[in-house]
Amino acid sequence: MVHANGSLIKGRAHWAQEKPVSEPAWPAPPVGDRTLPNALDMEVAILGAGIHGAALARELKLRGVACALVDKGEVGGGTSQWSSQLLHGGIRYMLTGDLRQMREGLLERATWARIAPRRCRWEAFWMPHRFWAEGLAHRFGIGLYDHWGAERPGWPDSLVLGHVPSEAFQADPRSPGSPFRGATAYADLMTWDRELTKDLAASAEAVLLDFHEPEGFEDAGGALKALRLRDRRDGTLRRLSARQWVFALGPWTDGALTHWFGETRQRLRLSSGIHLWFDAVPGCERPWAIRRPKGRILFVIPRDGLLQVGTTEREVEDGWVPIVSTEREELFEALEHHLPAVPWRRMPIRSEELGVRPLVTSSGATAHLSREAVLERHERFANLTLVLGGKLTTARALMDQLATDLTGQTTPASKTEPLRLWDGHSAQIR
């Protein structure tokens, strides 16, 4: 519990419940010595080295503010490696009418293409249609999507948007026997999410305390003062003090606040989506985005020599959950219904992953909840900000806003300064 006299807040410091025994919840730390002091004093301490935490660390570096980036595991080792790996405007928002969120995503998509060109690749996605009227609606809606997203730095001239010629569509091995009669091509940006997160952390030049287990906080006068950490590499205890604290823990936020501070309020609802990876299917050159009920999209994307398919939608309790057999079966049934010419069940699954989206608490089905993020100032600790919800595409913009709030400084370099590539070094001491 928290004590106003500044004593240590004791308790378990899990950021998630345990995975099944056969699959540890957090990766084992690497072997090796660390060159880090046992006491650190920073202006800002960030807990959570996912896409939001790493992006905030970069924003603070651009403003000349010293910060520490803390994680129980490695940079980008949680939810930020299990996203759809797309930096997109959100074609589903066109379908659901959330145009403001879509246009924000399109602007951010262009920013990522400028600052991370080595981690991004433009693609022409095909959205197939079943009948003439649906095809006309797609061409109109997708035309607006591409018009509003016309800023596409580095767009290759070889990619063609709009109506897909009939002969090209029929030549795709996914077309025979399907309910689709044609397709419209639209632009979106593919990425490698884990590498992108690591590049943000490298660009931040923050004190990186990865593989550090939080063991307790000190507070004084309604503010967090310091955090005691145990280095999972060698057991060394460290004390981190800071003037401002940010928790960017993604789906583990509620669990962490319960374990550390005894809070019971649920701020998030968690929605899972699965991806299965198959061997590449010859002739499948363009990624497909298939409309499904409830505003969902079924992606079938050739990338990295494999074929990625996903995703379903299931509400879950925490950030570490297994793929259940019914979820996998639902995805197979959707694939067989929409793309029967591909022998999905006879193809070996090379890899599978389940990503958990943290959605801000609301009523109704998670499929209809907004993917917008909220920055919440903690009611008990005046110097603690919680990052709730959010998505890969708009993480930079949200952390630009938060860094401005914390420091009172803006910087145009956030949208133009190229990211430094991660070189594997973990700590930068200034």
N, C-alpha and C positions, 0 to 999 in steps of 0.2 A: 504494500500500500504506500501511498504518498504521505510524507510527513513534512509539514511546513517549516520545520527546523533545519531542513537541508539534509536529512539522513538518507541513506541509500534506500531506493525502492527495490525490494527483493522479489524474487519470483522467477519462474521459468521464462526463458526468453525465446520461445519458439515463434517463428513467423508463419508457421503452418502446422497442421496436423501431420502425423507421420504417414508416409506412403506405405504400401504393403512391404513386408519384410524383405522380399526379393529385390526391391527397388528403393534404395535409400532416398530420403526426401531432399538431401543436399549432397552435392558431390564432395568426395574426400578432398581435403586441401592438398596442394602439391607439396613435395618435399623440398626444403631449402631454407636457408637463413633469411631473415628480414633485417633490413637496415632502417629501423624506425625507432624514434624515441619512445619512452614509456609514458610520457605526458605530452599532450598536444593541446594547443590553444588556437582555435580558429574563429573567424567571424561567423561562418555558417557551417553547420553540420547537417549532412544529408544522409538519411537512412533509406537505403534501397538503391542499388546500382543497376536498375533497369533503364528503359528508354527515358523516363521522366527524370530520374535522379541524375543520369549522365548528362542529359540535355541541360538541366539546371546548373550543374557544375561548369559546363562550358559557358553558359550565359554569365555566371559570376566571374569566370576568368576574363571574359571580354570586358568586364567592368572593373577589373583589377581588384577583385575581392577574394581573399583567401578562404578556401573551404576544404572540408574533408568529406569523402564519399565512402560510406560504410555499407558492407553487405556481408551476410552470413555465408554466402557462397561467392561465386565469381561474377564479374561484370556481365550483364546480359544473360545470366544463367537461369532465370526463372521464366516468367510469362513473356519476356521480350524475345525469347528464341522460339516461341510457339505461336506467333501471330500468323496471319494469312500471308505475310511477307509482301504486302502490297502497300504502297504509298499512294492512296487514291482519294478522289473526291467523294466517293461513295455513290456508286451508280444506284444502290438501293434507295438512297435518299431522293433521287429523282422519282422513283416509283412510289415512295411514301409521302412525297410532298414537302420534305424538310429541306427546302432549297437553301436556306441560310447556312445550315451545317455543310451542305454539299459544296457551296461556293467557297466557304472557308477552307475545306479540304483541298479544293482545286488550287487555291493560292499557295497553300503549304506544299502541295505536290511540286510546284515549280521551284519553290525555295530549296527543297531537298535535291532536286536535279542540279541546282547551281552549286550547293555546298558539298554534295557527296556524289559527284559524277562517277566515281569508281565503285560505288556501292549500289548504283541504280541502273536500270535498263528499261527503256521505253518499249511498250508492246502494244499491238493492235488486238484487243480482245474482241472475240465474236460473240454477240448475243443472238442466239437463234430464235426464230419465230415460227409459230405453228400454222398461221393462216394470214391472209393478205392484210386484214385490218390490224392485227397485232404487229405485223411488219411495218405498216405505216406509222403506228404509234411509236414503235421503236425508233424509226428513222427521225421522227420529230423530236422525241425526248432525248435521244442520243445526240442529235444535232445540236440541241441546246447545251448538253453536257460538254461537248467538244468545243462549242463556241465560247462558253464561259471559261473553259479550261484551255484556251488557245495559247496561253503562255507555256511553251514546252521546250525549255533549253536543251539543246542536244538532240532534238527529235530527228531520227534517221529518215531520209527521203524515201527509203525502200518500203516503209510501212504506209499502207493506204487505208484511209478511214471511210466510213459511210457504207453504202450498199456493197455487199460481197457478191461478186459475179457467181451466177448459178453453177457454172462448171467448176469453179474453185470450191464451192460449198459441197457439191456432190462428190468431189474427189476426196474429201476428208473421210477417213475410215469411221468416224463417229456418226456420219450422216445416214448410211443405209438402215432402213427399218425404223428410224427414229420418227417421232411425230412432227419433226421440223421440216419446213419447206424452203428456208433461206436464213440469212443472218445479216446483221448490221455490225460493222466494226467501229469500236470506239477506243480512245487512247487511255492508258493508265500506266503507272510506273511500278515496276517490280523492284524488289530490293532483297538484301540479305540482312535480316533484322538484327541478328546477334552481332554481326560484324559492324553494322551501323552503330549499335549501342557502344561497342568497344571503341570505335573511332571518336565518338562524342566524349568518352571518358579520357582518351588520349589527348584530345584537343583541350580538355579542361585543365590538364596539368595539376590536378588536385592531389591532396594527400589521400591516397587510395588505401582504405582499410578493408580489403576484401578478405574473405574467410575469417572474419572476426565475429564472435558470438557476443551479443549484448547481454550483460549480466545484471545491470541495474543502473538507475538514474539517481542523480542528486537534484533536488529542487530547492529553491529559496525564494520566498516572497511571491509565490504565484508564477514562477518562471522556471524552466528547466535550466540547470546550471552545468551539469557534466554527466557523462556516461562512462561506466566502467565496462571494458571490453576484454574478452579473452581471445588471443590469437589462436586459431584452430590449428595452425602449423606446429607450434611448439609449446602452447600453453601460456605464453607470456601475457601478463595482465597490463593493460594500458588504460589511461584515463584521458578522455577527450572532453574538453570544455569548449563552449561556444556561446555566442550572444544570441544567435538565431538558430532554430531547428526546423528541419523540414522532413516529414515522413512521406516518402514516395514508395510505399510498400505494395502497391497494386492490390491484388486479391487477398493479401495477408494483413491488410490494415486492421480490420476488426479483431482478428485473432491476436495481433500484437498488442493492441490497446487493452484487450481483456487480460492478457498475461502480465503486461507491465504495470497497468494502472487500475486493474479491476473493473474496467468499464463494461457495461452490458449493452449499450446502445449499438444497434446495427446500422451502419452508414451505407453499406453496399449490398447489392444482390449480385450473385456470380452466375455467369452464363458460359457454358463450355461449348467449344466447337472442335471437331476432330478433323485431322488430315491423314489420309492414307497415301503412301507412295508406292507406285507400281513401276515395273520396267517400262521404258519408253515404248510407245506404239508407233511403228513407222507410218509416216504420213500425217501424224498429228503435229502440225507445226504451230498453229495459233492457239492461244488459250481461249477456252469457252467460258462464258458466264451465263448460266441457265436460270431463268426466273422460276421460283418455286412459290408455293402458297405462303401466306403470312409475311410477304416481303423478303423472304430469304433468297439467297443466291447460291446455286451449286456451281463451284469452280472446278474446271478440269484443265490443268495447266501443265504443259510440257516445260520442264526446267531442270538444269543441272544433270541432263542425261536420264531423267526419270519422268514419271507422270504423276503429278500431285492432284488429289481430288479432296474435296471437303466443301461444305461443312454442315454439320447438323447443329441443333440448338437445344441445350438441356440446362435447366437451373441446377446448380450444385452448391455444396455447403462450404467448401474451402478451396485453396489454390492447388492442392495436390490431390487429384482424383484420377482413378483409372478410367480407361475406355470400357464401357459396359457392352456386353454382347448385343443387346437390343439396339444400341446406338450404331454399332458397326453394321448390323443387319439393315437398319433403316437406310443407311447410306448406300449399301449394296442394292437394295430395292429401288432407290431413286436412280442409281446409275443404270440398272437394267431397264427401268421404265423409259428413261430418256435416251439412252444410248445402247440399245440392245445388240448392236453389231460387234461390240467389244466383249470378249469373253471374261468379264470381270472376276468371276469366282474361280476361274482356272489360272488366273495370273497370281503369282506369289506376291504377298505384301512385303516390300523391302523394308519399310519403316512405317511407324505410325506415331502420331503425337496428338496430344490434347492440350489446347490452349484455353485459359480461363479469362474471360473478360470481366473486369470489375465495373459494374453499372451502379450509378447512384440510386439509392433506395427509392422505389416507387411501387405503385400497384400495377397489376396487369401482367401479361406474359412478357418474359424477357425479350422475346423477338421484337416487341414493339417499343422497348425502352430506348431512350436516346443514348448515344455513345458520347455525349458531351461530358466534360470533366468539370469538377467543382474544386475551388481552392477554399478550404475552411480553416479559419483561425480557431484553434482549440479553446473551448470555454474555460478550461482550468489553467492552462499555461499560455500566457499572453505572447510568448516568443516561439510558439509552435504552430506551424502551418501544415495541414494535411492535404495531400493531393489525392482526390477521390475521383475514380472513373478515368475516362480518357482513352485515347487510342494512339496508335503508332504515328499516323499521319500528322496529327495536330500537336504532338508532344512538344516540339520546339517552340511553337507559338505560345502555348500555355506557360512554358517555363521562361520564355522571354517576358511575359506579363508578370510572373511571380518574381523574377529577378529585379524587375523595375520596381515592384512594390517593396521589396526588401531593402533595396539600395537607394531608391530615388533617382536612379540613372537609367537612361535609355541608350541603346547603341545600334546604329544601322548595320554594323558589321555582323550582327546575328544572322542576317539574311544573305550575306555575301561572302563571308570569310570561309574558305574551303576547310573541310575537316582534315585533321592530321590522321594518317593511318596508324592504327594500333600496332605497336611493335613488341608487345608482350611484357613491357616493364610495368610494374604495378604501382610504385610509389614515387611521387615527385615531391621532394621536400624543399620548400623555399626558405 
